[in-house]
Amino acid sequence: MIVHTASGKFDVQLSPQPATEAASQAGLGRMAIDKRFHGALEAASAGEMLAFRSAVTGSAGYVAMEKVSGTLDGRAGSFVLQHSSTMERGVPTQSITVVPDSGTGALAGLTGRMTIDIAPGGAHSYRFEYTLSGAAP
């Protein structure tokens, strides 16, 4: 299968949400995710994140799920991304993958991994390497 690469910028808004009692006791923060992707992925997403920030500067972790709806290289549909990422004293490790069989419409059969970059000043960009079974580029 051919691996395709899509890249571009995105805008994100994180809104603090009330944490469950268990999350509060564990020191976890809960956020709603609202994103707008631009470039090869023209889409909006909504989701939820749980995060923890260590007392050590630059160390933290988060997990999140978000449903992405729009077009990917001109193909319309939706899919779900699963995040599990950490920062160890300022060094990030990212795992952002398409949930298997979550693709709909022209994105059915989508698999892939995304990486996120945050530039100095806060601008966000993505790089999405993906395959789409049964689809020609």
Buried (B, 14 or more C-beta within 10 A) or exposed (E): EEEBEBBBBBEBEBEEBEBEEEBEEEEBBBBEBBBBBEBBBBBBBEBEBBBBBBEEEEBBBBBBBBBBBBBBBEBBBBBBBBBEBBBEEEEBEBEBBBBEEBBBEBBBBBBBBBBBEEEEEEEBBBBBBBBBEEBEE
